[in-house]
């Protein structure tokens, strides 16, 4: 973001003017659709996990049997689809590793599972939609230039014990943000 704003050609001082930090909301926990999500925090402010071209892979340990994994995030910064990128193009991949062996790969595609975070492009409001990951949260850092969405993607795992979830960014893709992951256990009545 520190490189993006000065080169944007509009609001070159945006990064400096807004504190030279990417800040999200305070408070680690939030409830969405009955599921509790707990995001990592730094100084009480949410700080998502970010995949970049320099750090394109990370693994999240899970260690439970569940019917679904609910992932809060699925947005890119500083830009992304539909402003850049092609519809249906894979920006990242999940690999679900199951306890006792076996895995499943899921492509994360522009406009289907992933969309850009910022709902403002230049001076225009945009509506970046991912058809399989509905908008769950909206956070406004600056009403003029920075209004961000966070999407919710639910991945069925059919009661299997998930050891871990590996996320890998595609070459050339915009940075991808993951805010939290929670597992919906069997028989929980929808609660994670």
Buried (B, 14 or more C-beta within 10 A) or exposed (E): BEEEBEEBEEBEEBBEEBEEEBBBBEEBEBEBEEBEBBBEBEEEBBBBBBBEEEEBEBEBEBEBBBBBBBBBBBBBBBBBBBBEBEEEBBBBBBBBBBBEEEEBEBBBBBBBBBBBBBBBBEEEEBEBBBEBBBBBBEBEBEEEBBBBBBBBBBBEBEEBEBBBBBBBBBEEBBBBBBBBBBBBBEEEEEEB
